[in-house]
Amino acid sequence: MAPLPTANADIAHFFRQWLETFAAYVREVDYASARPLFHPDVLAFGTHNDVIPGLDQWVKTQWNNVWPKTTDFRFALEQTSILASPDGTMATVIAPWTSTGYHPDGSPFPRPGRATMVFSRADDGWLCVHSHMSLNRGVPQVSHANRPVKAW
């Protein structure tokens, strides 16, 4: 059996930077800056919805229910796997992440999870076309912070 199609060094570097960029937007609650990283018709799964059709719906129903209510979001780059098609047109990123959630009394709790993201490469670069981000088992589903949105 052939090995998994691991991304070459250039593609792996690009996606590690992509993860850092996206995580910074999550920490800043900056939806406007994060939007161009995704295809407008992205299909997503998340904690608050099953299949979410399109970026606008994803922002309203998932991002807005999570980003302002948590802090410290980061991907564990050292544990990230990046696969790419041999022709360089598709890639998959598998990455654990961490964040901080908040109980109703304001006390923090660790809020780890994992993500799988599928990317398609077009003439204008890579866009995420599918994302599945979910919490690890046993992590509280609801967080109670209330941070302002920087940009819609």
Long-range contacts (C-beta under 8 A, 24 or more apart in sequence): 4-83, 5-83, 5-84, 5-85, 5-86, 6-81, 6-82, 6-83, 6-84, 7-82, 7-83, 7-84, 7-91, 8-84, 11-82, 11-84, 11-88, 11-91, 12-82, 14-126, 15-80, 15-82, 15-91, 15-93, 15-119, 15-126, 16-77, 16-80, 16-82, 18-93, 18-126, 19-75, 19-77, 19-80, 19-93, 19-95, 20-75, 20-77, 23-73, 23-74, 23-75, 23-97, 26-67, 26-73, 27-71, 27-72, 27-73, 27-74, 28-150, 29-67, 29-68, 29-147, 29-148, 29-149, 29-150, 30-149, 30-150, 30-151, 31-59, 31-63, 31-64, 31-67, 31-149, 31-150, 31-151, 31-152, 32-150, 32-151, 32-152, 33-151, 34-63, 35-59, 37-127, 37-128, 38-127, 38-128, 38-129, 38-131, 39-120, 39-127, 39-128, 39-129, 41-129, 42-127, 42-128, 42-129, 42-130, 42-131, 43-129, 43-130, 44-130, 44-131, 44-132, 44-133, 45-131, 45-132, 45-133, 45-134, 46-131, 46-132, 46-133, 46-134, 47-133, 47-134, 47-135, 47-141, 58-131, 59-152, 64-149, 66-143, 67-147, 67-149, 68-145, 68-146, 68-147, 68-148, 68-149, 69-101, 69-102, 69-142, 69-143, 69-144, 69-145, 69-146, 69-147, 70-99, 70-100, 70-101, 70-102, 70-111, 70-143, 70-145, 71-99, 71-100, 71-102, 71-145, 71-147, 72-98, 72-99, 72-100, 73-97, 73-98, 73-99, 74-98, 74-99, 75-115, 88-121, 89-120, 89-121, 90-118, 90-119, 90-120, 90-121, 91-118, 91-119, 91-121, 91-126, 92-116, 92-117, 92-118, 92-119, 93-117, 93-119, 97-133, 101-139, 101-140, 101-142, 101-143, 101-144, 101-145, 102-143, 102-144, 102-145, 103-140, 103-144, 104-144, 106-144, 109-139, 109-140, 110-139, 111-135, 111-139, 111-140, 111-143, 112-136, 112-139, 113-139
